[in-house]
Amino acid sequence: MKVLQIFRYSHWDTPKAEAKLLKLIPAKRVGDVEDIAKAAVWLACDNFDYVYGTTLFVDGGMTLYPDFTENG
C-alpha cells in the first residue's frame, strides 16, 4: 500500500477511512508529492555522492509499524 496525498480523496475520502489509515502512519499524516521530491533532491545532492545500493522508504514510517502487515 502506497499512500500519497494525490490518492487521498479517491481512496480515503471518509473521515472514518482516513482515521483508520492514519493509525498506520507513524508520521500521523498522509504523504504528498513534496515528500518524494525532497528524497529525490537528497539523493541527487553532491554531498551524498558516496551513497550506493540503498533502499529509501518515503512512507512516513509505515514499513516500521508492526501492525502494517495486518492493516492495523
C-alpha positions, 0 to 999 in steps of 0.5 A: 500500500502506497499512500500519497496525498494525490490518492487521498480523496479517491481512496480515503475520502471518509473521515472514518477511512482516513482515521483508520489509515492514519493509525498506520502512519507513524508520521500521523499524516498522509504523504504528498508529492513534496515528500518524494521530491525532497528524497529525490533532491537528497539523493541527487545532492553532491554531498551524498555522492558516496551513497550506493545500493540503498533502499529509501522508504518515503512512507512516513514510517509505515514499513516500521509499524508492526501492525502494517502487515495486518492493516492495523 
